[in-house]
Each structure stands twice: as structure tokens, then as C-alpha cells.
């Protein structure tokens, strides 16, 4: 009976510690997402967007809309400097996926057309697959 009781106490302690750790992790994630939402407006360059994507793991709600807005701005107004992150785009699938996932229905149809045109006619060397994906995602977002 003592062994059973000790086992139950041990399980209860383990459960409590697990809940405490999960709560701490939830608070940490919540704080990171608050910081992400507060700093998205500071992203002005491709390199800054890459750093942002590695710093914050949040990509939902208002944060996702902010990221989509930044990707839209950079692809339509600063495509010429995408070469500053081509090495990252080649090696970092998560970053590539982030950019492609944020070519979405929140973009204006004019900006979708601009992104398609720039990707099709001004694709950086060695980035053909990425540029084709940009065009495909923009087409999907229009439909």
C-alpha cells in the first residue's frame, strides 16, 4: 500500500511539474508573440525580415497579417534587393516557406501582378524554382 501511495504521489508531483513547465512555456510563447507584434513594423529590408523570422516563432492572427504586409511591400517595392537574402533562401526552407505562404489573399490584385512580373522577369541567378513558386503562389492568391 505504501508503494502504491508513493507511486501516486510521484505521479502527482510529475504532473504538477509538467503543468508548471507547460505554463511557463505558454507564457514564454505569449511574450514572444507580443514582442513579434510590436516589432513587425520595424521590418524594412529583406535581411530584417529574415532576422525577424528567426527571432519570433509566431505566425498567426495580426502577426500573420503583418508578415504578409511586409512580404508584399518587399516583393513589390524592393525586389531588386532580394539578392541580399538569396543564400538564405537557398539554404533555409523555413524562410522560403514563410515568404511563399505570405503571398496571400490579403494582397491587392495589383501587387500580386507586380510580384508575378518581377519574379518572372528579374529572377536572381540560381533562384528559378523560388521565382516560379512566387508566380504560382500569386496566381493561387488571385483565385
Backbone as JSON Lines, residues from 0, in Angstrom:
{"i":0,"aa":"X","n":[0.82,-1.2,0.0],"ca":[0.0,0.0,0.0],"c":[0.86,1.26,0.0]}
{"i":1,"aa":"X","n":[1.96,1.23,0.8],"ca":[2.85,2.39,0.84],"c":[3.48,2.63,-0.52]}
{"i":2,"aa":"X","n":[3.85,1.54,-1.2],"ca":[4.46,1.67,-2.52],"c":[3.49,2.29,-3.51]}
{"i":3,"aa":"X","n":[2.21,1.87,-3.45],"ca":[1.17,2.41,-4.32],"c":[0.99,3.89,-4.04]}
{"i":4,"aa":"X","n":[0.93,4.28,-2.76],"ca":[0.73,5.68,-2.38],"c":[1.92,6.52,-2.84]}
{"i":5,"aa":"X","n":[3.13,5.98,-2.67],"ca":[4.32,6.71,-3.09],"c":[4.3,6.91,-4.61]}
{"i":6,"aa":"X","n":[3.87,5.87,-5.33],"ca":[3.76,5.98,-6.78],"c":[2.76,7.04,-7.19]}
{"i":7,"aa":"X","n":[1.64,7.09,-6.5],"ca":[0.61,8.1,-6.8],"c":[1.13,9.51,-6.52]}
{"i":8,"aa":"X","n":[1.85,9.66,-5.4],"ca":[2.41,10.97,-5.07],"c":[3.43,11.38,-6.13]}
{"i":9,"aa":"X","n":[4.27,10.43,-6.52],"ca":[5.28,10.72,-7.55],"c":[4.61,11.14,-8.85]}
{"i":10,"aa":"X","n":[3.53,10.45,-9.22],"ca":[2.83,10.81,-10.45],"c":[2.19,12.19,-10.34]}
{"i":11,"aa":"X","n":[1.65,12.49,-9.17],"ca":[1.03,13.79,-8.96],"c":[2.06,14.91,-9.04]}
{"i":12,"aa":"X","n":[3.22,14.68,-8.43],"ca":[4.3,15.68,-8.49],"c":[4.76,15.87,-9.93]}
{"i":13,"aa":"X","n":[4.94,14.77,-10.64],"ca":[5.36,14.85,-12.04],"c":[4.33,15.61,-12.87]}
{"i":14,"aa":"X","n":[3.06,15.36,-12.63],"ca":[2.01,16.05,-13.36],"c":[2.03,17.54,-13.05]}
{"i":15,"aa":"X","n":[2.21,17.89,-11.78],"ca":[2.27,19.29,-11.38],"c":[3.46,19.99,-12.03]}
{"i":16,"aa":"X","n":[4.62,19.35,-11.98],"ca":[5.81,19.93,-12.6],"c":[5.59,20.1,-14.1]}
{"i":17,"aa":"X","n":[4.97,19.1,-14.75],"ca":[4.68,19.19,-16.18],"c":[3.76,20.36,-16.49]}
{"i":18,"aa":"X","n":[2.75,20.56,-15.64],"ca":[1.83,21.69,-15.84],"c":[2.56,23.0,-15.65]}
{"i":19,"aa":"X","n":[3.42,23.08,-14.65],"ca":[4.17,24.31,-14.38],"c":[5.1,24.63,-15.55]}
{"i":20,"aa":"X","n":[5.77,23.6,-16.08],"ca":[6.66,23.82,-17.22],"c":[5.85,24.25,-18.45]}
{"i":21,"aa":"X","n":[4.72,23.59,-18.69],"ca":[3.88,23.96,-19.82],"c":[3.38,25.39,-19.68]}
{"i":22,"aa":"X","n":[2.99,25.78,-18.46],"ca":[2.52,27.15,-18.22],"c":[3.64,28.15,-18.49]}
{"i":23,"aa":"X","n":[4.86,27.83,-18.04],"ca":[6.0,28.71,-18.27],"c":[6.28,28.82,-19.78]}
{"i":24,"aa":"X","n":[6.19,27.71,-20.48],"ca":[6.4,27.73,-21.93],"c":[5.32,28.55,-22.62]}
{"i":25,"aa":"X","n":[4.05,28.4,-22.18],"ca":[2.97,29.19,-22.75],"c":[3.21,30.68,-22.54]}
{"i":26,"aa":"X","n":[3.66,31.05,-21.35],"ca":[3.94,32.46,-21.05],"c":[5.09,32.96,-21.92]}
{"i":27,"aa":"X","n":[6.1,32.13,-22.12],"ca":[7.24,32.5,-22.95],"c":[6.81,32.72,-24.4]}
{"i":28,"aa":"X","n":[5.98,31.83,-24.9],"ca":[5.47,31.95,-26.28],"c":[4.6,33.19,-26.39]}
{"i":29,"aa":"X","n":[3.72,33.4,-25.41],"ca":[2.86,34.58,-25.42],"c":[3.69,35.86,-25.45]}
{"i":30,"aa":"X","n":[4.73,35.93,-24.6],"ca":[5.59,37.12,-24.56],"c":[6.31,37.33,-25.89]}
{"i":31,"aa":"X","n":[6.77,36.23,-26.5],"ca":[7.45,36.33,-27.8],"c":[6.49,36.84,-28.86]}
{"i":32,"aa":"X","n":[5.26,36.38,-28.82],"ca":[4.28,36.81,-29.82],"c":[3.9,38.28,-29.63]}
{"i":33,"aa":"X","n":[3.83,38.71,-28.39],"ca":[3.57,40.13,-28.13],"c":[4.71,40.97,-28.69]}
{"i":34,"aa":"X","n":[5.94,40.55,-28.44],"ca":[7.1,41.26,-28.98],"c":[7.1,41.24,-30.5]}
{"i":35,"aa":"X","n":[6.73,40.11,-31.08],"ca":[6.68,40.0,-32.54],"c":[5.69,40.99,-33.12]}
{"i":36,"aa":"X","n":[4.53,41.09,-32.5],"ca":[3.52,42.02,-33.0],"c":[3.98,43.47,-32.86]}
{"i":37,"aa":"X","n":[4.71,43.76,-31.79],"ca":[5.16,45.13,-31.55],"c":[6.33,45.53,-32.46]}
{"i":38,"aa":"X","n":[7.05,44.56,-33.0],"ca":[8.24,44.9,-33.78],"c":[8.1,44.69,-35.29]}
{"i":39,"aa":"X","n":[7.0,44.11,-35.75],"ca":[6.87,43.83,-37.18],"c":[6.96,45.11,-38.02]}
{"i":40,"aa":"X","n":[6.49,46.22,-37.49],"ca":[6.54,47.47,-38.26],"c":[7.96,47.97,-38.49]}
{"i":41,"aa":"X","n":[8.92,47.48,-37.69],"ca":[10.32,47.89,-37.84],"c":[11.01,47.18,-39.0]}
{"i":42,"aa":"X","n":[10.39,46.14,-39.53],"ca":[10.99,45.38,-40.62],"c":[10.88,46.19,-41.91]}
{"i":43,"aa":"X","n":[12.05,46.54,-42.47],"ca":[12.06,47.37,-43.67],"c":[12.88,46.76,-44.8]}
{"i":44,"aa":"X","n":[13.65,45.71,-44.51],"ca":[14.53,45.12,-45.52],"c":[14.36,43.6,-45.52]}
{"i":45,"aa":"X","n":[14.89,42.97,-46.57],"ca":[14.86,41.51,-46.64],"c":[15.64,40.9,-45.49]}
{"i":46,"aa":"X","n":[16.81,41.46,-45.2],"ca":[17.62,40.93,-44.1],"c":[16.9,41.08,-42.76]}
{"i":47,"aa":"X","n":[16.22,42.19,-42.57],"ca":[15.47,42.4,-41.33],"c":[14.32,41.4,-41.23]}
{"i":48,"aa":"X","n":[13.69,41.09,-42.36],"ca":[12.61,40.1,-42.35],"c":[13.16,38.72,-42.01]}
{"i":49,"aa":"X","n":[14.34,38.4,-42.54],"ca":[14.96,37.11,-42.21],"c":[15.25,37.04,-40.71]}
{"i":50,"aa":"X","n":[15.87,38.08,-40.17],"ca":[16.18,38.11,-38.74],"c":[14.91,38.0,-37.91]}
{"i":51,"aa":"X","n":[13.89,38.73,-38.3],"ca":[12.59,38.67,-37.62],"c":[12.06,37.24,-37.62]}
{"i":52,"aa":"X","n":[12.14,36.58,-38.77],"ca":[11.59,35.22,-38.89],"c":[12.33,34.23,-38.0]}
{"i":53,"aa":"X","n":[13.6,34.49,-37.73],"ca":[14.39,33.6,-36.88],"c":[14.24,33.96,-35.4]}
{"i":54,"aa":"X","n":[13.86,35.19,-35.12],"ca":[13.73,35.64,-33.73],"c":[12.39,35.25,-33.12]}
{"i":55,"aa":"X","n":[11.33,35.35,-33.92],"ca":[9.98,35.11,-33.4],"c":[9.37,33.91,-34.11]}
{"i":56,"aa":"X","n":[8.74,33.06,-33.35],"ca":[8.11,31.88,-33.94],"c":[6.62,32.04,-34.12]}
{"i":57,"aa":"X","n":[6.14,33.25,-34.03],"ca":[4.71,33.5,-34.1],"c":[4.3,33.84,-35.53]}
{"i":58,"aa":"X","n":[3.24,33.23,-35.98],"ca":[2.75,33.47,-37.33],"c":[1.26,33.19,-37.37]}
{"i":59,"aa":"X","n":[0.51,33.98,-36.61],"ca":[-0.95,33.82,-36.61],"c":[-1.62,35.16,-36.36]}
{"i":60,"aa":"X","n":[-2.88,35.25,-36.69],"ca":[-3.68,36.44,-36.43],"c":[-3.06,37.71,-37.0]}
{"i":61,"aa":"X","n":[-3.0,38.73,-36.15],"ca":[-2.48,40.04,-36.57],"c":[-1.02,39.95,-36.98]}
{"i":62,"aa":"X","n":[-0.27,39.05,-36.34],"ca":[1.15,38.9,-36.69],"c":[1.27,38.38,-38.12]}
{"i":63,"aa":"X","n":[0.46,37.39,-38.46],"ca":[0.49,36.84,-39.82],"c":[0.13,37.91,-40.84]}
{"i":64,"aa":"X","n":[-0.85,38.74,-40.53],"ca":[-1.21,39.82,-41.44],"c":[-0.06,40.81,-41.59]}
{"i":65,"aa":"X","n":[0.64,41.09,-40.49],"ca":[1.79,41.99,-40.54],"c":[2.91,41.41,-41.4]}
{"i":66,"aa":"X","n":[3.15,40.11,-41.26],"ca":[4.18,39.46,-42.08],"c":[3.78,39.51,-43.55]}
{"i":67,"aa":"X","n":[2.52,39.21,-43.84],"ca":[2.05,39.27,-45.23],"c":[2.25,40.67,-45.8]}
{"i":68,"aa":"X","n":[1.97,41.68,-45.0],"ca":[2.14,43.06,-45.44],"c":[3.61,43.36,-45.75]}
{"i":69,"aa":"X","n":[4.51,42.87,-44.9],"ca":[5.94,43.11,-45.13],"c":[6.43,42.37,-46.37]}
{"i":70,"aa":"X","n":[6.0,41.13,-46.55],"ca":[6.39,40.37,-47.74],"c":[5.86,41.08,-48.98]}
{"i":71,"aa":"X","n":[4.62,41.55,-48.91],"ca":[4.03,42.28,-50.04],"c":[4.85,43.53,-50.35]}
{"i":72,"aa":"X","n":[5.17,44.32,-49.34],"ca":[5.95,45.55,-49.56],"c":[7.31,45.25,-50.17]}
{"i":73,"aa":"X","n":[8.0,44.24,-49.61],"ca":[9.34,43.94,-50.11],"c":[9.3,43.37,-51.52]}
{"i":74,"aa":"X","n":[8.36,42.49,-51.79],"ca":[8.31,41.9,-53.14],"c":[7.9,42.91,-54.2]}
{"i":75,"aa":"X","n":[7.09,43.87,-53.83],"ca":[6.61,44.82,-54.84],"c":[7.45,46.1,-54.92]}
{"i":76,"aa":"X","n":[8.1,46.49,-53.81],"ca":[8.83,47.76,-53.81],"c":[10.34,47.6,-53.62]}
{"i":77,"aa":"X","n":[10.79,46.39,-53.27],"ca":[12.21,46.21,-53.01],"c":[12.71,44.88,-53.57]}
{"i":78,"aa":"X","n":[12.1,44.43,-54.65],"ca":[12.51,43.16,-55.26],"c":[13.98,43.18,-55.65]}
{"i":79,"aa":"X","n":[14.47,44.32,-56.09],"ca":[15.84,44.43,-56.56],"c":[16.86,44.01,-55.5]}
{"i":80,"aa":"X","n":[16.51,44.15,-54.24],"ca":[17.48,43.79,-53.19],"c":[17.23,42.4,-52.59]}
{"i":81,"aa":"X","n":[16.35,41.61,-53.22],"ca":[16.13,40.25,-52.71],"c":[17.43,39.44,-52.77]}
{"i":82,"aa":"X","n":[18.34,39.86,-53.63],"ca":[19.62,39.16,-53.72],"c":[20.38,39.18,-52.39]}
{"i":83,"aa":"X","n":[20.03,40.11,-51.5],"ca":[20.69,40.16,-50.19],"c":[20.36,38.95,-49.33]}
{"i":84,"aa":"X","n":[19.31,38.2,-49.71],"ca":[18.95,37.0,-48.93],"c":[18.87,35.74,-49.8]}
{"i":85,"aa":"X","n":[19.42,35.79,-51.01],"ca":[19.32,34.59,-51.86],"c":[20.02,33.38,-51.23]}
{"i":86,"aa":"X","n":[21.14,33.59,-50.57],"ca":[21.81,32.46,-49.9],"c":[20.91,31.87,-48.83]}
{"i":87,"aa":"X","n":[20.23,32.73,-48.1],"ca":[19.3,32.26,-47.06],"c":[18.11,31.53,-47.7]}
{"i":88,"aa":"X","n":[17.63,32.04,-48.81],"ca":[16.51,31.39,-49.5],"c":[16.9,30.02,-50.02]}
{"i":89,"aa":"X","n":[18.14,29.88,-50.44],"ca":[18.6,28.58,-50.93],"c":[18.75,27.57,-49.79]}
{"i":90,"aa":"X","n":[19.24,28.02,-48.66],"ca":[19.58,27.09,-47.58],"c":[18.52,26.94,-46.51]}
{"i":91,"aa":"X","n":[17.61,27.88,-46.41],"ca":[16.65,27.88,-45.3],"c":[15.22,27.67,-45.81]}
{"i":92,"aa":"X","n":[14.8,26.42,-45.78],"ca":[13.47,26.08,-46.28],"c":[12.37,26.81,-45.5]}
{"i":93,"aa":"X","n":[12.55,26.96,-44.2],"ca":[11.53,27.63,-43.38],"c":[11.34,29.08,-43.83]}
{"i":94,"aa":"X","n":[12.43,29.76,-44.16],"ca":[12.32,31.15,-44.62],"c":[11.64,31.21,-45.98]}
{"i":95,"aa":"X","n":[12.04,30.33,-46.88],"ca":[11.39,30.26,-48.2],"c":[9.89,30.03,-48.04]}
{"i":96,"aa":"X","n":[9.55,29.07,-47.19],"ca":[8.15,28.73,-46.97],"c":[7.39,29.91,-46.37]}
{"i":97,"aa":"X","n":[8.02,30.6,-45.42],"ca":[7.38,31.77,-44.82],"c":[7.03,32.8,-45.89]}
{"i":98,"aa":"X","n":[8.0,33.1,-46.76],"ca":[7.74,34.1,-47.81],"c":[6.61,33.65,-48.73]}
{"i":99,"aa":"X","n":[6.69,32.41,-49.18],"ca":[5.68,31.91,-50.12],"c":[4.3,31.81,-49.47]}
{"i":100,"aa":"X","n":[4.24,31.42,-48.21],"ca":[2.95,31.31,-47.52],"c":[2.29,32.67,-47.31]}
{"i":101,"aa":"X","n":[3.09,33.72,-47.35],"ca":[2.53,35.06,-47.11],"c":[2.27,35.83,-48.39]}
{"i":102,"aa":"X","n":[2.28,35.15,-49.5],"ca":[1.72,35.7,-50.74],"c":[0.29,35.2,-50.72]}
{"i":103,"aa":"X","n":[-0.62,36.06,-50.29],"ca":[-1.95,35.56,-49.98],"c":[-3.06,36.53,-50.37]}
{"i":104,"aa":"X","n":[-4.26,36.18,-49.96],"ca":[-5.45,36.95,-50.34],"c":[-5.5,38.33,-49.71]}
{"i":105,"aa":"X","n":[-4.61,38.65,-48.77],"ca":[-4.59,39.99,-48.2],"c":[-3.93,41.0,-49.13]}
{"i":106,"aa":"X","n":[-3.19,40.52,-50.12],"ca":[-2.52,41.4,-51.08],"c":[-3.52,41.99,-52.07]}
{"i":107,"aa":"X","n":[-3.24,43.16,-52.53],"ca":[-4.07,43.74,-53.6],"c":[-3.77,42.98,-54.89]}
{"i":108,"aa":"X","n":[-4.74,42.97,-55.8],"ca":[-4.52,42.28,-57.07],"c":[-3.4,42.94,-57.86]}
{"i":109,"aa":"X","n":[-3.27,44.26,-57.75],"ca":[-2.18,44.96,-58.44],"c":[-0.83,44.49,-57.92]}
{"i":110,"aa":"X","n":[-0.71,44.34,-56.6],"ca":[0.57,43.89,-56.04],"c":[0.86,42.44,-56.38]}
{"i":111,"aa":"X","n":[-0.16,41.61,-56.46],"ca":[0.06,40.24,-56.91],"c":[0.62,40.24,-58.33]}
{"i":112,"aa":"X","n":[0.06,41.09,-59.19],"ca":[0.56,41.19,-60.56],"c":[2.0,41.7,-60.61]}
{"i":113,"aa":"X","n":[2.32,42.68,-59.77],"ca":[3.69,43.22,-59.73],"c":[4.67,42.13,-59.28]}
{"i":114,"aa":"X","n":[4.31,41.39,-58.25],"ca":[5.19,40.33,-57.75],"c":[5.41,39.27,-58.82]}
{"i":115,"aa":"X","n":[4.35,38.89,-59.51],"ca":[4.5,37.91,-60.59],"c":[5.43,38.42,-61.67]}
{"i":116,"aa":"X","n":[5.23,39.67,-62.07],"ca":[6.04,40.26,-63.13],"c":[7.5,40.34,-62.72]}
{"i":117,"aa":"X","n":[7.77,40.77,-61.5],"ca":[9.16,40.9,-61.05],"c":[9.82,39.54,-60.92]}
{"i":118,"aa":"X","n":[9.1,38.58,-60.38],"ca":[9.67,37.24,-60.22],"c":[9.94,36.6,-61.57]}
{"i":119,"aa":"X","n":[9.07,36.87,-62.53],"ca":[9.22,36.27,-63.86],"c":[10.31,36.93,-64.69]}
{"i":120,"aa":"X","n":[10.51,38.24,-64.5],"ca":[11.45,38.95,-65.37],"c":[12.75,39.38,-64.7]}
{"i":121,"aa":"X","n":[12.81,39.36,-63.39],"ca":[14.0,39.81,-62.66],"c":[14.4,38.8,-61.58]}
{"i":122,"aa":"X","n":[14.39,37.55,-61.95],"ca":[14.72,36.49,-61.0],"c":[16.23,36.45,-60.77]}
{"i":123,"aa":"X","n":[16.66,36.47,-59.5],"ca":[18.1,36.37,-59.24],"c":[18.67,35.05,-59.74]}
{"i":124,"aa":"X","n":[19.93,35.09,-60.11],"ca":[20.62,33.91,-60.63],"c":[20.49,32.75,-59.63]}
{"i":125,"aa":"X","n":[20.12,31.6,-60.18],"ca":[20.02,30.39,-59.37],"c":[18.75,30.28,-58.53]}
{"i":126,"aa":"X","n":[17.82,31.2,-58.71],"ca":[16.61,31.21,-57.9],"c":[15.35,30.9,-58.72]}
{"i":127,"aa":"X","n":[15.53,30.22,-59.85],"ca":[14.4,29.95,-60.74],"c":[13.24,29.24,-60.05]}
{"i":128,"aa":"X","n":[13.54,28.23,-59.26],"ca":[12.47,27.47,-58.59],"c":[11.7,28.37,-57.63]}
{"i":129,"aa":"X","n":[12.42,29.2,-56.89],"ca":[11.75,30.12,-55.97],"c":[10.88,31.11,-56.74]}
{"i":130,"aa":"X","n":[11.42,31.68,-57.8],"ca":[10.66,32.66,-58.58],"c":[9.41,32.04,-59.2]}
{"i":131,"aa":"X","n":[9.53,30.81,-59.69],"ca":[8.35,30.12,-60.22],"c":[7.32,29.9,-59.11]}
{"i":132,"aa":"X","n":[7.8,29.62,-57.91],"ca":[6.88,29.44,-56.78],"c":[6.19,30.75,-56.41]}
{"i":133,"aa":"X","n":[6.91,31.86,-56.52],"ca":[6.3,33.18,-56.26],"c":[5.15,33.4,-57.24]}
{"i":134,"aa":"X","n":[5.4,33.14,-58.51],"ca":[4.36,33.31,-59.53],"c":[3.17,32.39,-59.24]}
{"i":135,"aa":"X","n":[3.44,31.14,-58.9],"ca":[2.36,30.18,-58.61],"c":[1.55,30.61,-57.39]}
{"i":136,"aa":"X","n":[2.22,31.05,-56.34],"ca":[1.51,31.49,-55.13],"c":[0.66,32.73,-55.41]}
{"i":137,"aa":"X","n":[1.2,33.64,-56.2],"ca":[0.44,34.85,-56.56],"c":[-0.79,34.48,-57.38]}
{"i":138,"aa":"X","n":[-0.62,33.53,-58.3],"ca":[-1.79,33.06,-59.08],"c":[-2.83,32.42,-58.16]}
{"i":139,"aa":"X","n":[-2.39,31.61,-57.22],"ca":[-3.31,30.97,-56.27],"c":[-4.04,32.0,-55.41]}
{"i":140,"aa":"X","n":[-3.32,33.05,-54.99],"ca":[-3.93,34.07,-54.15],"c":[-5.01,34.85,-54.89]}
{"i":141,"aa":"X","n":[-4.87,34.95,-56.21],"ca":[-5.88,35.66,-57.01],"c":[-7.15,34.85,-57.17]}
{"i":142,"aa":"X","n":[-7.05,33.55,-57.04],"ca":[-8.22,32.68,-57.28],"c":[-8.98,32.38,-56.03]}
